[in-house]
Amino acid sequence: MSTSHERLEPAGRRLPGDLAMWFFILAELTVFALLILAFAVTQRLEPESFRESRAALDRSIGLALTLSLLTSGLLAALAVEQVRNAQPRRGAALLLAALVTSCVYVVLKLNEYSHLAERGLGLEYNTFYTLYWILTGFHFLHVLLGMVILGWMAERCRRCAYRAGDCAGLESGVLYWHMVDMVWVLLFPLVYVID
């Protein structure tokens, strides 16, 4: 005869989310790792060009971008906890807050892109900016997809579609969002700070 404690124990040990999402995240991280490696190696080969080009970037904007994504990630993680505690409407509110916080990232990044484009620092300006636009642009697309996922999950939480013991879809979406956060945490020092 099994007790409720025994039934809950395997769930506590399982990998959060769906296995397919983990494979997708690993594939995406592989692509990002290759791009980051290309950036790091090229920086080693062209240190002066990278140093001069990096000077045009505003580190405070980079820090604000980082803080907005980390805050959004925290809010998404708290939403999962609310759903696990049978509070899906609170989870929905937290996911909406995460979505709003991620909008800060989008606005700041678009302003940065606009500023760089106005100065003629486009994709073909030099190697630094080629890699900058590819890396941050690829990441930006992931942010936009993540925002769609956050909005979709918020609506599902509002409708109480996720339950305390059945929220693998929510976990998968939040895992994706954490991947987006984690990649930016690597990109910020690489692109904005490290000479």
C-alpha contacts under 8 A as a table, 3 or more apart, distances in Angstrom:
res1	aa1	res2	aa2	distance
2	S	6	E	6.06
2	S	7	R	6.96
3	T	6	E	5.22
3	T	7	R	6.48
4	S	7	R	5.05
4	S	8	L	6.24
5	H	8	L	5.22
5	H	9	E	6.18
6	E	9	E	5.24
6	E	10	P	7.47
7	R	10	P	6.59
7	R	11	A	7.52
8	L	11	A	5.34
8	L	12	G	6.43
9	E	12	G	5.22
9	E	13	R	6.68
10	P	13	R	5.13
10	P	14	R	6.32
11	A	14	R	5.29
15	L	18	D	7.86
15	L	19	L	7.96
16	P	168	A	6.62
16	P	171	E	6.02
16	P	172	S	7.18
17	G	21	M	7.01
17	G	22	W	7.78
17	G	167	C	7.78
17	G	168	A	4.37
17	G	169	G	6.18
17	G	170	L	7.28
17	G	171	E	4.60
17	G	172	S	4.20
17	G	173	G	7.89
17	G	175	L	7.30
18	D	21	M	5.37
18	D	22	W	6.74
18	D	168	A	6.08
18	D	169	G	7.03
18	D	171	E	7.88
18	D	172	S	5.92
19	L	22	W	5.08
19	L	23	F	6.46
20	A	23	F	5.15
20	A	24	F	6.23
21	M	24	F	4.94
21	M	25	I	6.03
21	M	172	S	6.03
21	M	175	L	7.98
21	M	176	Y	7.56
22	W	25	I	5.07
22	W	26	L	6.13
23	F	26	L	5.09
23	F	27	A	6.19
24	F	27	A	5.11
24	F	28	E	6.23
25	I	28	E	5.07
25	I	29	L	5.99
25	I	176	Y	6.73
25	I	179	M	6.98
26	L	29	L	5.03
26	L	30	T	6.13
27	A	30	T	5.12
27	A	31	V	6.58
28	E	31	V	5.20
28	E	32	F	6.30
29	L	32	F	4.97
29	L	33	A	5.89
29	L	179	M	7.86
29	L	183	V	7.85
30	T	33	A	4.98
30	T	34	L	6.30
31	V	34	L	5.24
31	V	35	L	6.38
32	F	35	L	5.07
32	F	36	I	6.01
32	F	135	L	7.74
32	F	183	V	7.53
33	A	36	I	5.06
33	A	37	L	5.98
34	L	37	L	5.04
34	L	38	A	6.14
35	L	38	A	5.04
35	L	39	F	6.23
35	L	131	L	8.00
35	L	135	L	6.59
36	I	39	F	5.03
36	I	40	A	6.15
36	I	135	L	7.56
36	I	187	L	7.67
37	L	40	A	5.08
37	L	41	V	6.03
38	A	41	V	5.28
38	A	42	T	6.00
39	F	42	T	5.24
39	F	43	Q	6.02
39	F	128	F	7.87
39	F	131	L	6.31
40	A	43	Q	5.09
40	A	44	R	6.31
40	A	190	L	7.60
41	V	44	R	5.09
41	V	45	L	6.43
42	T	45	L	4.97
42	T	46	E	6.06
42	T	127	T	7.99
43	Q	46	E	5.09
43	Q	47	P	5.26
43	Q	50	F	6.02
43	Q	128	F	7.72
44	R	47	P	5.58
46	E	49	S	5.57
46	E	50	F	6.26
47	P	50	F	5.20
47	P	51	R	6.03
47	P	195	D	7.27
48	E	51	R	5.05
48	E	52	E	6.15
49	S	52	E	5.30
49	S	53	S	6.05
49	S	128	F	7.29
50	F	53	S	5.07
50	F	54	R	5.83
50	F	128	F	5.65
50	F	195	D	7.59
51	R	54	R	5.22
51	R	55	A	6.41
51	R	195	D	6.14
52	E	55	A	5.33
52	E	56	A	7.48
53	S	56	A	5.81
53	S	57	L	7.67
53	S	128	F	6.58
53	S	129	Y	7.48
54	R	57	L	5.43
54	R	128	F	7.91
54	R	191	V	7.29
54	R	192	Y	6.35
54	R	193	V	7.96
55	A	58	D	7.62
57	L	192	Y	6.64
58	D	61	I	5.40
58	D	62	G	6.57
58	D	192	Y	7.60
59	R	62	G	4.84
59	R	63	L	6.11
59	R	192	Y	5.85
59	R	193	V	7.12
60	S	63	L	4.97
60	S	64	A	6.12
61	I	64	A	4.98
61	I	65	L	6.09
61	I	108	L	7.14
61	I	112	E	7.95
62	G	65	L	5.06
62	G	66	T	6.24
62	G	188	F	6.20
62	G	192	Y	6.70
63	L	66	T	4.99
63	L	67	L	6.18
63	L	188	F	7.48
64	A	67	L	5.08
64	A	68	S	6.12
64	A	105	Y	7.78
65	L	68	S	5.26
65	L	69	L	6.39
65	L	104	V	7.63
65	L	105	Y	5.18
65	L	108	L	6.95
65	L	109	K	7.43
66	T	69	L	5.36
66	T	70	L	6.14
66	T	181	D	7.90
66	T	184	W	6.78
66	T	185	V	6.61
66	T	188	F	7.14
67	L	70	L	5.11
67	L	71	T	5.93
68	S	71	T	5.21
68	S	72	S	6.11
68	S	101	T	5.78
68	S	102	S	6.11
68	S	104	V	6.39
68	S	105	Y	5.86
69	L	72	S	4.99
69	L	73	G	6.07
69	L	101	T	7.27
69	L	102	S	5.99
69	L	105	Y	6.78
69	L	181	D	5.72
70	L	73	G	4.97
70	L	74	L	6.19
70	L	181	D	6.16
71	T	74	L	5.09
71	T	75	L	6.26
71	T	98	A	7.31
71	T	101	T	7.03
72	S	75	L	5.13
72	S	76	A	6.22
72	S	97	A	7.37
72	S	98	A	4.20
72	S	99	L	6.95
72	S	101	T	5.50
72	S	102	S	5.96
73	G	76	A	5.07
73	G	77	A	6.20
73	G	98	A	6.90
73	G	174	V	7.75
73	G	177	W	6.60
73	G	178	H	5.98
73	G	181	D	6.73
74	L	77	A	5.11
74	L	78	L	6.20
74	L	98	A	7.95
75	L	78	L	5.05
75	L	79	A	6.21
75	L	94	L	5.57
75	L	95	L	6.55
75	L	97	A	6.89
75	L	98	A	5.35
76	A	79	A	4.98
76	A	80	V	6.57
76	A	94	L	6.44
76	A	95	L	5.49
76	A	98	A	5.95
76	A	174	V	6.17
77	A	80	V	5.25
77	A	81	E	6.59
77	A	174	V	6.81
78	L	81	E	5.04
78	L	82	Q	6.30
78	L	91	G	7.33
78	L	94	L	7.00
79	A	82	Q	5.04
79	A	83	V	6.35
79	A	88	P	7.90
79	A	90	R	7.02
79	A	91	G	3.97
79	A	92	A	6.89
79	A	93	A	7.86
79	A	94	L	5.31
79	A	95	L	6.09
80	V	83	V	5.17
80	V	84	R	6.16
80	V	91	G	6.49
80	V	170	L	6.95
80	V	171	E	6.72
80	V	174	V	7.85
81	E	84	R	4.99
81	E	85	N	6.16
81	E	91	G	7.68
82	Q	85	N	4.99
82	Q	86	A	6.41
82	Q	87	Q	4.98
82	Q	88	P	6.22
82	Q	90	R	6.24
82	Q	91	G	5.17
83	V	86	A	4.97
83	V	87	Q	4.97
83	V	88	P	4.57
83	V	90	R	7.71
83	V	91	G	5.72
83	V	157	C	7.80
83	V	162	Y	6.91
83	V	163	R	6.42
83	V	164	A	5.56
83	V	167	C	7.54
84	R	87	Q	7.32
84	R	163	R	6.98
84	R	164	A	4.04
84	R	165	G	6.78
84	R	167	C	7.55
85	N	164	A	6.00
86	A	163	R	6.45
86	A	164	A	5.16
87	Q	90	R	5.50
87	Q	91	G	6.38
88	P	91	G	4.73
88	P	92	A	6.14
88	P	157	C	5.05
88	P	158	R	6.52
88	P	160	C	5.69
88	P	162	Y	6.94
88	P	163	R	7.42
89	R	92	A	4.92
89	R	93	A	6.38
89	R	157	C	5.97
89	R	158	R	5.14
89	R	159	R	7.93
89	R	160	C	7.06
90	R	93	A	5.07
90	R	94	L	6.28
91	G	94	L	5.11
91	G	95	L	6.15
91	G	154	A	7.28
91	G	157	C	6.35
91	G	158	R	7.96
92	A	95	L	5.07
92	A	96	L	6.19
92	A	153	M	7.49
92	A	154	A	4.37
92	A	155	E	6.77
92	A	156	R	7.78
92	A	157	C	4.98
92	A	158	R	5.39
93	A	96	L	5.11
93	A	97	A	6.23
93	A	154	A	7.21
94	L	97	A	4.93
94	L	98	A	6.13
95	L	98	A	4.86
95	L	99	L	6.14
95	L	150	L	6.11
95	L	151	G	7.22
95	L	153	M	7.39
95	L	154	A	5.33
96	L	99	L	4.90
96	L	100	V	6.21
96	L	150	L	7.37
96	L	151	G	6.76
96	L	154	A	6.17
97	A	100	V	5.07
97	A	101	T	6.11
98	A	101	T	5.07
98	A	102	S	6.13
98	A	150	L	7.51
99	L	102	S	5.08
99	L	103	C	6.37
99	L	147	M	6.01
99	L	150	L	6.19
99	L	151	G	6.75
100	V	103	C	5.04
100	V	104	V	6.95
101	T	104	V	5.36
101	T	105	Y	7.18
102	S	105	Y	5.11
102	S	106	V	6.58
102	S	143	V	7.93
102	S	147	M	7.16
103	C	106	V	4.95
103	C	107	V	6.16
104	V	107	V	5.25
104	V	108	L	6.11
105	Y	108	L	5.26
105	Y	109	K	5.94
106	V	109	K	5.15
106	V	110	L	6.00
106	V	140	F	7.85
107	V	110	L	5.26
107	V	111	N	6.18
108	L	111	N	5.11
108	L	112	E	6.17
109	K	112	E	4.97
109	K	113	Y	6.09
110	L	113	Y	5.00
110	L	114	S	6.04
111	N	114	S	5.03
111	N	115	H	6.07
112	E	115	H	5.08
112	E	116	L	6.19
113	Y	116	L	5.22
113	Y	117	A	6.06
114	S	117	A	5.10
114	S	118	E	6.10
115	H	118	E	5.20
115	H	119	R	6.46
116	L	119	R	5.16
116	L	120	G	6.43
116	L	121	L	5.17
116	L	122	G	6.91
117	A	120	G	5.01
117	A	121	L	5.43
117	A	122	G	5.58
118	E	121	L	7.49
120	G	125	Y	7.30
121	L	124	E	7.80
121	L	125	Y	5.49
121	L	129	Y	6.74
122	G	125	Y	5.35
122	G	129	Y	6.41
122	G	130	T	7.37
122	G	133	W	7.61
123	L	126	N	7.41
123	L	129	Y	5.54
123	L	130	T	4.43
123	L	131	L	7.79
123	L	132	Y	7.91
123	L	133	W	5.93
123	L	134	I	7.90
124	E	127	T	7.51
124	E	129	Y	7.02
124	E	130	T	5.81
125	Y	129	Y	6.22
125	Y	130	T	7.11
126	N	129	Y	5.52
126	N	130	T	6.19
127	T	130	T	5.00
127	T	131	L	6.21
128	F	131	L	5.35
128	F	132	Y	5.92
129	Y	132	Y	4.63
129	Y	133	W	5.88
130	T	133	W	5.48
130	T	134	I	6.26
131	L	134	I	5.07
131	L	135	L	5.88
132	Y	135	L	5.33
132	Y	136	T	5.87
132	Y	137	G	7.86
132	Y	191	V	7.09
133	W	136	T	5.40
133	W	137	G	5.33
134	I	137	G	5.19
134	I	138	F	5.87
135	L	138	F	5.34
135	L	139	H	6.24
136	T	139	H	4.95
136	T	140	F	5.89
136	T	187	L	7.95
137	G	140	F	4.85
137	G	141	L	6.32
138	F	141	L	5.30
138	F	142	H	6.60
139	H	142	H	5.04
139	H	143	V	6.32
139	H	180	V	7.26
139	H	183	V	7.80
139	H	184	W	7.58
140	F	143	V	4.95
140	F	144	L	6.34
141	L	144	L	5.12
141	L	145	L	6.32
142	H	145	L	5.10
142	H	146	G	6.00
142	H	180	V	6.65
143	V	146	G	4.91
143	V	147	M	6.14
143	V	177	W	7.84
143	V	180	V	6.51
144	L	147	M	5.08
144	L	148	V	6.49
145	L	148	V	5.18
145	L	149	I	6.35
146	G	149	I	4.93
146	G	150	L	6.09
146	G	173	G	7.78
146	G	176	Y	7.03
146	G	177	W	5.76
146	G	180	V	7.72
147	M	150	L	4.95
147	M	151	G	6.17
148	V	151	G	5.18
148	V	152	W	6.14
149	I	152	W	5.05
149	I	153	M	6.05
149	I	173	G	6.33
150	L	153	M	5.16
150	L	154	A	6.05
150	L	173	G	7.21
150	L	174	V	7.77
151	G	154	A	5.06
151	G	155	E	6.34
152	W	155	E	5.26
152	W	156	R	6.35
153	M	156	R	4.97
153	M	157	C	6.06
153	M	170	L	6.44
153	M	173	G	7.53
154	A	157	C	5.05
154	A	158	R	6.13
155	E	158	R	4.97
155	E	159	R	6.33
156	R	159	R	5.08
156	R	160	C	6.21
156	R	161	A	5.20
156	R	162	Y	6.95
157	C	160	C	4.79
157	C	161	A	5.76
157	C	162	Y	6.02
158	R	161	A	7.66
160	C	163	R	6.98
162	Y	166	D	6.08
162	Y	167	C	5.11
162	Y	170	L	7.30
163	R	166	D	4.96
163	R	167	C	5.86
164	A	167	C	6.49
167	C	170	L	5.23
167	C	171	E	6.23
168	A	171	E	4.94
168	A	172	S	6.03
169	G	172	S	5.07
169	G	173	G	6.34
170	L	173	G	5.22
170	L	174	V	6.25
171	E	174	V	5.14
171	E	175	L	5.99
172	S	175	L	4.98
172	S	176	Y	6.31
173	G	176	Y	5.15
173	G	177	W	6.41
174	V	177	W	4.90
174	V	178	H	6.16
175	L	178	H	5.01
175	L	179	M	6.28
176	Y	179	M	5.06
176	Y	180	V	6.50
177	W	180	V	5.05
177	W	181	D	6.35
178	H	181	D	4.88
178	H	182	M	5.99
179	M	182	M	5.04
179	M	183	V	6.12
180	V	183	V	5.34
180	V	184	W	6.38
181	D	184	W	5.26
181	D	185	V	6.28
182	M	185	V	5.05
182	M	186	L	6.57
183	V	186	L	5.20
183	V	187	L	6.19
184	W	187	L	4.75
184	W	188	F	5.86
185	V	188	F	5.58
185	V	189	P	7.31
186	L	189	P	6.23
186	L	190	L	6.46
187	L	190	L	5.06
187	L	191	V	5.70
187	L	192	Y	7.84
188	F	191	V	5.52
188	F	192	Y	5.53
188	F	193	V	7.08
189	P	192	Y	5.35
189	P	193	V	4.63
189	P	194	I	5.67
190	L	193	V	6.07
190	L	194	I	5.41
191	V	194	I	7.00
